[in-house]
Amino acid sequence: MRHVPLLVLAAGQRCGSTLVQRLLTSHPEVLIWGEHDGQVDRVLEAGEGLLAWSADAGHIAREEFERHAYQGWMANLIPDTDRILDSLRRFVEALYAEPAAALGRPIWGFKEVRYGPSEVRRLHRLFPDLAVILLVRDPRDVLRSLDEWERWSRGIWTRERTKLTVEHWQRLARSFLPGTAFDPVPVLRLRYEDVVNDPALTCEIVGKHTGLDPHAFDRAVFAKRVHVEEPIARFGRDLREWEGLPDSLRQLLAPPELRRIANAWGYDI
């Protein structure tokens, strides 16, 4: 079956989610929208508050209204939970599904590096056919890329942001450890290194997971690495090897728990 929507997640920045976003969107029927700073889940989280209120105080008020109309206690009157769920669903569809369909791409989704299991479950409640692809990358290479950001961004990307990103990698990599069940949500876990080392196999695996024809993907996306927008990309990369990073950076990967999680993903650091 074809899954809609498709959610592309990653254990933070620099893990390959944009590459998979581009691969999926190379399919003529698919549009995977980009990141939104986690704002959509804020709406869905607020929706959970509405659902809780509707099921409790709102339920009592609806019964009161049915019996006494405006002469009853209608202070907490609110539509029922089905109406709230439908409103949340229509919000996401109006934001993503409808403009994708207008472009002739009926299969839609988005990618976000800030979401974990709780966000996945909120989306799955609205969209039972949701399928998830999760990207993880060797944290040493993540750190090498963040080091470049620190040096080239002229203070925009700070060491504090790098520390937070490493903590984020640890939290999400732990949440999606191989073997962790997310039934009934299908989650495909991919390591960035495996994705780029075998594009043909990646297309087959992604196609099987999403219900899409793997031959409809344009494998040329693997040949063009896109790491930033075009005006900046023309300057090329300036990545230092792991051994060349300052100790202050390398020590960010020293915590035993982080190393344990990395080992579970097959990264021996």
N, C-alpha and C positions, 0 to 999 in steps of 0.2 A: 504494500500500500504506500501511497504517497503521503508524506507527513506535512502538515501545514498547521502552524508556522514552524520554521526552523530556527533554532536558537544556537548561536555560535558563542561559546564562552572560552575564557582562558584564565590561567592562573596569574592574572595581572598583565601588565604591558610586556611587549617584546617576546611573546610566546607563540606567535604565528596565527593569531585569529584573523588578521587582515588577509593573509594568504588564503585561508579557507573561505573567507567571505568572498574574495575575488573568484576563487574556483567555483563556488556555488553559483555566483552571479554570472559566470560565463555560460551557464546553461540558459538557453533562450527563454525559458519560462520562469526563471527565478530572479528575484531581487532581494538581496540581504542588505538591509539598511545598516548604517554604522552606529557607533556608540552615542549615548545620550547622557553621559555622566550619571547614570543610575536614576535619572529623574522619573522614568516610567514606573519603576517599582515604588517610588514615593506615592504615586497616585494609587497603585494597587494596594499598598499598605494602608493608606487612608480608607480605601474601599473595605478593607477588613474591619476597620473600626465601625464603618457604617453597617456592615453585615452583623456585627455583634450587637450594635444598638438596635437594629431592626428586629433581631431575633428575641431581644429582651423587652426593653421599654416600648419599642415600636409595635411589637406583637400585642401587648396589652392595649395600647392606644388604638390599634386597628379594630380589635374586638369591641372596645368602647364606642368607637365611631359607628360600627355596624349596628349597635343597639340604640344609640342615642343621637347619632349625627352630631351637629354643632352644639347640642345641649349637653354633651358628655365631656369627659376629660380628654381633650385631644391635643394637649400640650406636646406630647412626644410622637405625634402621628408622622409616620414615614413609610414609603412604599416597602413592599415585602422583599425578601432576600433574592427571589428570582429576578425581580425588576432591577435590583442593584447589580447583580451579576451580569445581567444583560447590558446594563449601561456601561459597566467597566469593559465588557467585551467589545461593545460598539466603539468605545473610545479608542482602544488599541487598533481595531480594524479601520476606523476613520483615519487614524494617524499613519498606518503602515499598509494595510491590505488594499484600501481603495486607491491610493496613488500608485501602488505597484500594478494593480489591475489596469489602471488607466494607461500605463506604459506597455501593456500587453504581457505582463508577467504575473500570472495568477498565484504563483507559489512565492510566498514572502516570508520574511523573518528579519531578525536583526542580530548584531553581534555586540557583546558588552563584556568588558574585562573585569567588571566590578560585581558580578552576580555569582551567587552560590546556591546551595540547595534550597534555602527558604524562598528565594526569588523564583527558582525553577518551579517549585510547588504552587506558588501563587499563579503563575502563568498557566500551569497545567490545569488548574481548577477551571480556568476560563476556556482553555483550548485542549481538550482531551487528546487530540492528534499531534500534540507538540512532540518534536524530537530535538535532542540536544547533542551538540558536538563540543567536546571539551578539549582544549589544547594545553599541554604542559611542555615546558622546555627546561633543559639543563640550567639550573640557577646560576651557574658560573657564566654561561653565555648571556643570560638575562642581565647579569651584573656588568659584563663587558659593554653591553649596549647602553645601559644606563650611565656608565662611566663616560661614554661618548656624549650623551645628552648633557651631562653635567659640564663637560668641557666646552661644548659648542653653543649652549643655550644662553650664555652670558647672564647667568643668575636666574633664569626662568625655571630651570630644573635644578633643584637644590639637593644637597646631601640628605636633608630630612625627607624629601620626597622619595629618594632612593631607598632609604631605610623603610619607609612605609610600604613601598612596593615589594621589598623583600618579605616583610611581614605578611603582606597580602598573598604573595606566592605561597608561603608556608600554610596559611589558613585555608586557601582554596585547594592546594595540592593535597592537603590532609582530608578535606571534605569529600574529594572525588577520588580517593585512593582506589586502585584496582581492587575489585571484589566488593566494593560498597554498593548496596542495592538501592535503586531509586524507583522501584516498581510503583506504578505502571509506566513511569516515564522512561523511554529508551534513551540512554546516554552512551554515546560513542566517545571513548577516551583515546586521544591521539597524542603521541609525542612528536614535537616539531621535527626532531631529527629523522624519525621514520617517514614523516610526510615528505620531506624534501629528498630523502635518499631513494625513494621508490614512488615516483609520481603515478605510475600505472596502477600499482597496488592501492595507493591512496584513493584514486578515482573509483576503483572497484569497491573498496570498503565504504566510502562515503555514499556512493550510489546505492549500495545495498541497504545502508542505514536509513537513507532518506526516501527510498523508493523512486529515485531518479535514474535515468539511463546514464551510466557512466561514460558512454561514448559521446554524449552530448556536452561533456565538459571540455573546455579548451585547455589542453595541457601546456599551452604557451605561457600560462600564468606562472609556471614554475621557472621559466627561463628569465623572467623579468622580476627581479626583487624590488619591491616598492616599499621603502622604509619611512619616507617622509614625502611631503608635497614636492612637486616638480622644481620650483625655483631653488629649493634647498638641496634636493637630491643631486643636482648637477655638480655639486662640490665634492661628491663622493663620500666614502666612509673613512673613519679614522679610528678603527677598533684596536685596542691594545690586547695582547694576549693575556690570559689569566695570570701567568707568572709575572707579567709586567704591571699588574694593577697594584696600587699602594696597599700596604697592610691594613689601613683603615677601612678600605673597601672589602678586602678579602675576609676580614674578621666578621663581616655581616653574615657570612655563611658558616660561622663557627659553632653556633648553638647545636648541641647534640640532637634535639628534637627535629630541627630542620634537616640535619644530615640523615636522620632515620627516615624521614619522609622522602627525601631525595633518593635514598637507596631503594625504597619501596617502588619507586618509579623507574629504577634501573640506572640511576646516576650515582656513581661511586665517587663521592667527593671527600 
